Amino acid sequence: MPKIYNEKNVYEAAMERYQIVFSRFDHIYFSVSGGKDSSIMVQLAARVARQMGRQFSVLYIDLEAQYQATIRHVEQLIELTHDVVDEWYWIAMPLSLRNAVSALQPKWICWDKKDKQKWVRPMPAPKGKNIVLCNEDHYPPEWTWFRRGMEFEEFILYFAEWFASKRGRTAAAGIGIRSDESLNRFRTIISGAKERYQNYPWTTRIHINGKAIDAYNFYPLYDWTTEDDWTAVARLDLAFNEIYELMYKNGVSIHEQRLCQPYGDDQRKGLDQFRSLEPETWEKVLKRVEGVNFGAIYCRTSLLGDIKSEKPDNMTWQQYAVFLLESIGLYAPEVRDHYYRKIKKFFAWWEKETGISISDVPDDKWDLKEYNLAPYWKRVARAIEKNDFWMSRLSFSQTKSDVERLFQLKKKYAGLIRRDMQSSNKQLREIAERIENSMKLSKKEFQKGYNPAEFYSIMGQFFAETKYRKEMPYMRNDSNQEWCLFYSGNDLVGFYSHEQKKDLTVISSLYVLEEYRNHGIYKQLISDIVENFAAARTTTNSSQFITTLLEFGFSEVSRRGSYHVMERRQTV
């Protein structure tokens, strides 16, 4: 393994990190995906654990639309590590995942019981005495934080918190990422602003909503390269996912091989490979996720943003980037400003870390290979030209604030979209209609003395059906409660109840139907509460909901276990 630092090769350095973690943490788990990095990570961990007489746990999140080869490899890892793994958590929960190949279904939910007939695979039934299978019908009762359709990234954070609290001591979570895969990963690991464990640069304190928890991520392979990975597999006789060999035979470079869920912004580029590698799985994937076949056909065309920039011959790339920003600003200044902030942040980071000032940035690529990731104006122009809202081409990742900003921009500039209502393109009309409907909510109130027959004809299902009772275990109705129901057209999208107690309005049963989430509906309901009640209180265990309440001036007044009591009083 060629990378040398501190007179150690990367393998020796990694083994030293394992020894540090196993000697200083009582409770450790490793996140496994079935990819090469996490596979190598857990196999090396097993070697050190045997030497030191230790045990550890493993977290595997099954995203349903996986290669069969990946499932076989995970089962192989279970067998190879069974003597040192105390609990292997196989997660098959309904999590929300990105779908970059469809404008009509930007997200999909794996293991969604509503789509059970379309599942790519049956619900897994892994064998082994130490296997803990978690699905929507069976998971630890302490997971009060879990909600159907929660984000993959959010689940990981709360799992870490739960794992640490379950064991009663600070926990360590091994993550198989390498800094050379992307600038974003590099920044995640080396950032000087992050909190580390005893100042080890390959560790990061985990935070939830800005609050530190008793758990640290550690990255034992952070300084490895792709070549280091495959050298280790060969020299140490490690098991690996056979899908990589199929990828290589299919012409995919070892540096371009990815094993994440295949419908993300980057992974969609290889969708056409999926069909070649596992045709039987592909047939099922076609029926599971909207837009997959479209993505496979057009993933390398301009329809999905895979185009080559063209600029006027009389402009430099810097001038062209500025021109694009100014053009956007003519009709959507907020979008222009969003791109500007991202670009400014990108340049600032590079100047801080390397001393490359904006005046040093070349128009086209750097001559030096080691500066491939450094900023140059052609790269910036391409990101703007391709309408890369997340600026992933500048190594940014999607953030919750970006998502909310995009939705608000859609609302503000809905007139630009509504023009497509008359389009001959059916998809454009459907998109425009969906956005149109999401902007207009009507309100129906059931005040004291309301007709109970009418009320329960609408709301009865939410009190009776198990799936709603599970989401709202404390939902009730009595003579003191009044209800506000919100509609998009003729469809019920959300509701809340309220009860007056002295000078305080107690809000309960605030709920948005699943198919209408992530469209700003929660904010519209909270806005209605703020407009109508001078003093309001509500209780929730949703971190996402708490964040939204804080934005509207609510503050936490107390806690009841995992539930937060939030209150807002209007000030004069």
C-alpha positions in Angstrom: 0.0 0.0 0.0 1.8 3.0 -1.3 0.6 5.8 1.0 3.2 6.5 3.7 3.0 8.9 6.6 4.6 8.9 10.1 6.6 5.9 8.9 3.5 3.8 8.7 1.6 2.5 5.7 -2.1 2.9 5.7 -2.8 -0.6 6.8 -0.6 -0.3 9.9 -2.2 3.1 10.7 -5.7 1.7 10.4 -4.9 -1.3 12.7 -3.5 1.2 15.3 -6.8 3.1 15.1 -8.8 0.0 15.8 -6.6 -0.8 18.8 -7.2 2.7 20.2 -10.9 2.4 19.8 -11.2 -1.1 21.2 -9.1 -0.1 24.2 -11.0 3.1 25.0 -14.6 2.4 24.2 -16.7 -0.2 25.9 -19.4 -0.2 23.2 -18.6 -0.1 19.5 -20.6 -0.8 16.3 -19.7 -0.6 12.6 -22.0 0.6 9.8 -21.9 -1.9 6.9 -23.4 -1.3 3.4 -22.0 -4.2 1.5 -19.6 -2.0 -0.3 -15.9 -2.5 -0.4 -14.9 0.1 2.2 -17.3 -1.0 4.9 -16.6 -4.6 4.1 -12.9 -4.2 4.5 -13.5 -2.1 7.7 -15.5 -4.7 9.5 -13.2 -7.7 8.5 -10.2 -5.8 9.8 -12.1 -4.9 12.9 -12.9 -8.6 13.5 -9.1 -9.4 13.3 -8.3 -6.9 16.0 -11.3 -7.9 18.1 -10.1 -11.5 18.2 -6.6 -10.4 19.2 -7.9 -8.2 22.0 -10.7 -10.5 23.1 -13.4 -7.9 22.3 -16.9 -7.9 20.8 -18.7 -5.3 18.7 -22.0 -4.7 17.0 -22.9 -4.1 13.3 -25.5 -1.9 11.8 -26.7 -2.8 8.3 -29.5 -0.7 6.7 -31.2 -2.7 3.9 -32.5 -0.3 1.3 -34.6 -3.1 -0.5 -33.6 -2.3 -4.1 -30.2 -3.9 -3.6 -28.1 -6.1 -5.8 -28.6 -9.8 -4.8 -24.8 -10.0 -4.8 -24.8 -7.4 -2.0 -27.2 -9.4 0.1 -25.1 -12.5 -0.4 -22.0 -10.6 0.7 -23.7 -9.2 3.8 -24.7 -12.8 4.7 -21.1 -13.8 4.1 -19.9 -11.1 6.5 -22.3 -12.3 9.1 -20.7 -15.8 8.9 -17.2 -14.5 8.9 -17.6 -12.3 12.0 -20.1 -14.3 14.0 -17.6 -15.1 16.8 -16.9 -11.4 17.6 -20.2 -9.8 16.8 -22.7 -9.6 19.7 -25.6 -8.0 17.8 -26.0 -7.6 14.1 -28.8 -5.0 13.4 -30.4 -5.7 10.1 -32.7 -2.7 9.4 -35.5 -3.1 6.9 -37.5 0.0 7.9 -39.6 2.3 5.7 -37.0 5.1 5.1 -37.2 8.0 2.7 -34.6 7.9 -0.1 -33.8 10.2 -3.0 -35.1 9.4 -6.5 -33.2 11.6 -9.0 -34.7 10.0 -12.1 -38.3 11.3 -11.6 -39.7 14.8 -11.2 -43.0 13.3 -10.1 -41.6 11.1 -7.4 -38.5 12.9 -6.0 -38.4 10.5 -3.1 -39.4 6.9 -2.5 -39.8 4.8 0.6 -38.1 1.5 0.8 -40.0 -1.4 2.5 -43.2 0.6 2.2 -46.1 -1.8 3.1 -48.4 0.1 0.8 -46.2 -1.1 -2.1 -45.6 -4.6 -0.8 -46.6 -6.2 -4.0 -43.9 -4.2 -5.8 -41.0 -4.9 -3.4 -37.8 -5.9 -5.2 -37.2 -8.6 -2.6 -39.3 -10.3 0.1 -38.8 -9.0 3.6 -35.4 -10.5 4.7 -35.1 -13.3 7.2 -31.4 -13.5 8.0 -30.2 -16.5 10.0 -28.0 -16.3 13.1 -28.5 -16.2 16.8 -27.1 -12.7 17.0 -29.3 -11.2 14.3 -31.7 -8.4 15.3 -34.1 -7.8 12.4 -35.9 -4.5 12.7 -38.9 -3.7 10.4 -42.0 -1.6 10.7 -43.9 -4.3 12.6 -41.0 -5.2 14.9 -38.5 -2.8 16.4 -37.3 -1.8 19.9 -40.1 0.0 21.9 -37.5 2.7 22.9 -37.5 3.9 19.3 -40.1 6.5 19.9 -38.1 8.8 17.6 -38.8 6.6 14.6 -41.4 7.7 12.1 -42.3 6.1 8.8 -40.6 7.9 5.9 -37.9 9.5 8.0 -34.7 10.4 6.2 -31.9 7.8 6.0 -29.4 10.2 7.5 -31.7 11.1 10.3 -32.2 7.5 11.2 -28.4 6.9 11.5 -28.1 9.8 14.0 -30.9 8.6 16.3 -29.7 5.0 16.1 -26.3 6.2 17.4 -28.0 8.0 20.3 -30.2 5.0 21.1 -27.2 2.6 21.0 -25.2 4.7 23.4 -28.1 5.1 25.8 -28.9 1.4 25.7 -25.4 0.5 26.7 -25.1 3.4 29.2 -21.7 4.5 28.1 -20.2 6.6 25.4 -20.2 4.6 22.1 -18.1 4.6 19.0 -19.5 4.1 15.5 -17.1 2.9 12.8 -17.8 4.5 9.4 -16.2 3.2 6.2 -15.6 6.4 4.2 -12.5 7.6 2.6 -11.5 11.3 2.2 -10.3 10.9 -1.4 -13.8 10.0 -2.6 -15.1 13.5 -2.5 -14.3 17.0 -1.2 -17.3 16.8 1.1 -16.0 13.7 2.8 -12.6 15.2 3.1 -14.1 18.2 4.8 -16.2 16.1 7.1 -13.1 14.3 8.4 -10.5 17.1 8.5 -12.6 20.1 9.6 -10.9 22.0 12.4 -14.3 23.2 13.7 -15.6 19.7 14.6 -15.4 18.1 18.1 -13.0 15.2 18.2 -12.4 12.4 20.7 -9.1 13.2 22.5 -8.1 15.2 19.4 -7.8 12.2 17.1 -8.3 13.7 13.6 -10.1 10.5 12.4 -13.0 11.0 14.9 -16.1 13.2 15.1 -18.6 13.8 17.9 -22.1 13.1 16.7 -24.7 15.9 17.1 -28.5 15.9 16.7 -30.1 19.3 16.1 -26.9 21.0 17.3 -26.7 19.0 20.5 -23.8 16.7 21.2 -24.7 13.1 22.1 -22.6 10.4 23.8 -21.3 8.9 20.6 -18.4 9.4 18.2 -17.9 8.5 14.6 -14.5 7.1 13.7 -13.1 6.5 10.3 -10.4 3.9 10.4 -9.8 3.9 6.6 -10.2 7.6 6.0 -6.7 8.0 4.4 -7.0 4.9 2.1 -7.3 5.1 -1.7 -9.2 2.8 -4.0 -5.9 1.1 -4.8 -5.3 0.5 -1.1 -8.7 -1.2 -0.8 -8.1 -3.7 -3.5 -4.5 -4.3 -2.4 -5.8 -5.2 1.0 -8.4 -7.5 -0.5 -5.7 -9.3 -2.5 -2.9 -9.5 0.1 -5.0 -10.2 3.2 -7.4 -12.6 1.3 -10.5 -10.6 2.3 -14.0 -11.3 1.1 -15.6 -8.8 -1.3 -18.8 -8.2 -3.0 -18.8 -10.0 -6.4 -20.8 -7.1 -8.0 -17.5 -5.2 -8.2 -16.0 -7.8 -10.5 -19.1 -7.7 -12.7 -18.8 -3.9 -12.8 -15.2 -4.1 -13.8 -16.0 -6.7 -16.6 -18.7 -4.3 -17.7 -16.2 -1.5 -18.3 -16.7 0.5 -15.0 -13.4 1.9 -13.7 -12.5 0.9 -10.1 -12.7 4.6 -9.3 -16.2 5.0 -10.5 -17.8 1.9 -8.9 -20.5 2.9 -6.4 -22.8 0.7 -4.3 -25.2 3.2 -2.8 -28.9 3.2 -3.5 -29.0 3.5 -7.3 -31.5 6.4 -7.8 -29.5 9.2 -6.1 -28.1 12.2 -7.9 -24.7 10.5 -8.5 -25.8 6.9 -8.7 -28.3 7.5 -11.4 -25.5 7.8 -13.9 -24.9 4.1 -13.6 -28.5 3.0 -13.8 -27.9 1.5 -17.2 -25.2 -0.7 -15.6 -27.8 -2.2 -13.2 -29.7 -3.8 -16.1 -26.5 -5.4 -17.3 -25.2 -6.7 -14.0 -28.4 -8.3 -12.6 -31.1 -8.4 -15.2 -33.5 -10.3 -13.0 -33.3 -7.7 -10.2 -33.6 -5.0 -12.8 -37.0 -6.3 -14.0 -38.3 -5.9 -10.4 -36.6 -2.5 -10.0 -38.5 -1.2 -13.1 -41.8 -1.7 -11.4 -40.7 -0.5 -8.0 -39.4 3.1 -8.4 -40.9 5.6 -10.7 -38.7 6.8 -13.5 -36.1 4.0 -13.4 -36.4 3.0 -17.0 -36.4 6.6 -18.1 -33.2 7.1 -16.0 -31.5 4.0 -17.4 -32.2 5.2 -21.0 -31.4 8.9 -20.5 -29.0 9.0 -17.6 -26.1 10.0 -19.9 -28.0 12.5 -21.9 -29.0 16.2 -21.5 -32.5 15.2 -20.2 -30.9 14.3 -16.8 -28.3 17.1 -16.9 -25.4 15.1 -18.5 -24.5 17.9 -21.0 -21.3 19.6 -21.9 -21.1 23.3 -21.4 -21.0 25.6 -24.3 -20.2 29.3 -23.9 -19.8 32.2 -26.3 -16.3 32.3 -27.8 -15.8 35.9 -26.8 -16.2 35.0 -23.1 -13.9 33.5 -20.5 -15.4 30.8 -18.2 -15.3 33.4 -15.4 -17.3 35.9 -17.5 -19.7 33.1 -18.5 -20.3 32.1 -14.9 -21.0 35.8 -14.0 -23.3 36.1 -17.0 -25.3 33.0 -15.9 -25.7 34.4 -12.4 -26.8 37.8 -13.7 -29.3 36.1 -16.1 -30.8 34.1 -13.2 -31.0 37.2 -11.1 -33.3 38.9 -13.7 -36.2 36.7 -12.8 -35.2 35.0 -9.6 -32.7 37.0 -7.5 -33.1 34.6 -4.5 -31.9 31.7 -6.7 -29.0 33.8 -7.9 -28.1 34.7 -4.3 -28.3 31.0 -3.3 -25.8 30.0 -5.9 -23.6 33.0 -5.0 -23.5 32.0 -1.3 -22.5 28.4 -2.3 -19.8 29.6 -4.7 -18.4 32.1 -2.2 -18.3 29.4 0.5 -16.5 27.0 -1.9 -13.8 29.6 -2.7 -13.4 30.6 0.9 -12.8 27.0 2.0 -10.1 26.5 -0.5 -8.4 29.8 0.3 -8.4 28.9 4.0 -7.1 25.3 3.5 -4.6 25.8 0.7 -4.0 29.5 0.3 -5.5 29.6 -3.2 -7.2 33.0 -3.4 -9.9 33.9 -5.9 -7.3 35.8 -8.0 -5.3 32.6 -8.4 -8.2 30.6 -9.7 -7.6 29.6 -13.4 -10.3 29.7 -16.1 -10.0 26.1 -17.0 -8.5 23.1 -15.1 -5.2 23.2 -13.2 -2.2 21.7 -14.8 -1.2 19.9 -11.6 -3.0 16.6 -11.0 -3.2 17.1 -7.2 -5.3 20.2 -7.8 -8.1 18.4 -9.7 -10.6 19.2 -7.0 -9.5 22.8 -6.6 -11.7 25.6 -7.9 -11.6 26.7 -11.5 -14.2 28.9 -13.3 -15.3 26.3 -15.9 -16.3 24.0 -13.1 -18.4 26.8 -11.4 -20.0 27.7 -14.7 -21.0 24.1 -15.4 -22.6 23.8 -12.0 -24.8 26.9 -12.6 -25.5 25.9 -16.2 -26.8 22.5 -15.2 -29.1 24.0 -12.6 -27.3 22.2 -9.8 -29.3 23.6 -6.9 -27.4 21.6 -4.3 -24.0 22.5 -5.9 -23.0 18.9 -5.7 -20.5 19.5 -8.6 -18.7 21.8 -6.1 -18.7 18.9 -3.5 -21.6 20.3 -1.5 -24.2 17.9 -0.2 -28.0 18.4 0.0 -29.0 20.1 3.3 -32.4 20.5 4.9 -32.1 24.3 4.6 -31.5 23.9 0.9 -34.7 21.7 0.6 -36.8 24.3 2.4 -35.3 27.2 0.4 -36.1 25.4 -2.8 -39.7 24.8 -1.8 -40.1 28.5 -0.8 -38.7 29.5 -4.1 -41.1 27.3 -5.9 -43.9 29.0 -4.0 -42.7 32.5 -4.8 -42.1 31.8 -8.5 -45.1 29.5 -9.0 -46.3 31.8 -11.8 -43.4 30.6 -13.9 -44.5 27.0 -13.3 -48.2 27.7 -13.8 -47.6 28.7 -17.4 -47.1 25.0 -17.9 -50.7 24.3 -17.0 -51.5 24.8 -20.7 -48.5 22.7 -21.9 -49.1 19.9 -24.3 -46.6 17.9 -22.2 -48.6 15.7 -19.8 -45.8 15.5 -17.2 -45.3 19.3 -17.1 -49.1 19.8 -16.6 -49.1 17.2 -13.7 -46.1 18.9 -12.1 -47.7 22.3 -12.4 -51.0 21.1 -11.1 -49.3 19.4 -8.1 -47.4 22.6 -7.1 -50.6 24.6 -7.8 -52.6 22.4 -5.4 -49.8 22.5 -2.7 -50.1 26.3 -2.5 -53.8 26.5 -1.8 -55.2 25.0 1.4 -58.7 25.5 2.6 -59.7 25.2 6.2 -62.8 23.5 7.8 -63.4 24.0 11.5 -65.4 21.8 13.9 -66.2 24.1 16.8 -68.1 23.2 20.0 -71.5 21.8 19.2 -70.4 20.3 15.9 -72.2 17.4 14.3 -70.3 14.3 15.5 -71.6 12.1 12.6 -70.1 14.5 10.1 -66.8 14.7 12.0 -66.3 11.0 12.4 -67.2 10.3 8.8 -64.0 12.2 8.0 -61.8 11.6 11.0 -63.0 8.1 12.2 -60.2 6.3 10.3 -57.5 8.2 12.2 -58.9 7.1 15.6 -59.6 3.5 14.5 -56.8 2.3 12.1 -53.6 0.8 13.6 -51.2 2.7 11.3 -52.5 6.0 12.5 -52.7 5.0 16.1 -49.1 4.0 16.0 -48.1 7.4 14.7 -50.4 9.2 17.1 -50.7 7.0 20.2 -52.1 9.9 22.3 -54.7 11.1 19.9 -58.1 11.6 21.6 -61.3 13.6 21.3 -63.5 15.0 24.0 -66.2 17.7 24.4 -63.6 20.4 25.1 -61.7 19.9 21.9 -62.2 21.7 18.6 -60.7 20.7 15.3 -59.2 22.4 12.2 -59.0 20.3 9.0 -57.0 21.4 6.0 -57.8 20.5 2.4 -56.0 20.7 -0.9 -59.0 20.7 -3.3 -61.2 17.9 -2.1 -58.4 16.0 -0.4 -57.7 16.1 3.4 -54.0 16.9 3.8 -53.7 17.6 7.6 -55.4 18.6 10.8 -54.9 19.6 14.4 -57.1 19.9 17.5 -57.0 22.6 20.1 -58.4 23.1 23.6 -58.5 26.2 25.7 -57.0 26.0 29.2 -57.1 29.4 31.0 -54.9 31.7 28.9 -53.2 28.9 27.0 -54.4 27.0 23.9 -53.2 23.4 24.0 -52.6 22.0 20.5 -52.7 18.2 20.0 -53.0 15.7 17.2 -51.2 17.9 14.7 -50.8 15.6 11.7 -50.0 15.8 8.0 -50.9 12.8 5.8 -47.9 11.0 4.5 -48.4 11.7 0.8 -48.4 15.4 1.5 -45.3 15.6 3.7 -42.2 17.5 2.6 -44.3 20.1 0.8 -44.4 22.8 3.5 -47.8 21.7 4.9 -46.5 21.5 8.5 -45.4 25.1 8.3 -48.8 26.2 6.9 -50.6 24.5 9.9 -48.2 26.0 12.4 -48.6 29.4 10.8 -52.4 29.0 11.2 -51.9 28.3 14.9 -49.6 31.3 15.4 -52.1 33.6 13.6 -55.1 32.4 15.6 -53.8 31.8 19.1 -51.8 34.3 21.2 -50.5 31.6 23.5 -50.1 28.0 22.3 -48.5 24.8 23.6 -47.9 21.4 22.0 -45.9 18.2 22.7 -43.8 16.3 20.2 -41.0 13.8 19.9 -40.1 14.7 16.3 -36.8 16.5 16.0 -37.9 17.8 12.6 -41.1 19.2 14.0 -39.2 20.8 16.9 -36.9 22.6 14.5 -40.0 24.0 12.6 -41.6 25.1 15.9 -38.5 26.9 16.9 -38.6 28.9 13.6 -42.1 30.1 14.5 -41.0 31.4 17.9 -41.8 28.3 20.1 -39.4 27.4 22.9 -39.0 24.3 25.0 -40.5 24.6 28.5 -40.1 21.0 29.7 -39.5 17.4 28.7 -41.4 14.1 29.3 -39.0 11.3 28.4 -38.5 11.6 24.6 -41.3 14.2 24.3 -40.6 17.9 24.2 -43.2 20.4 25.5 -43.0 23.5 23.2 -44.7 26.8 24.0 -45.2 30.2 22.3 -46.6 33.3 23.8 -47.2 36.4 21.7 -45.4 39.4 23.0 -46.7 42.9 22.6 
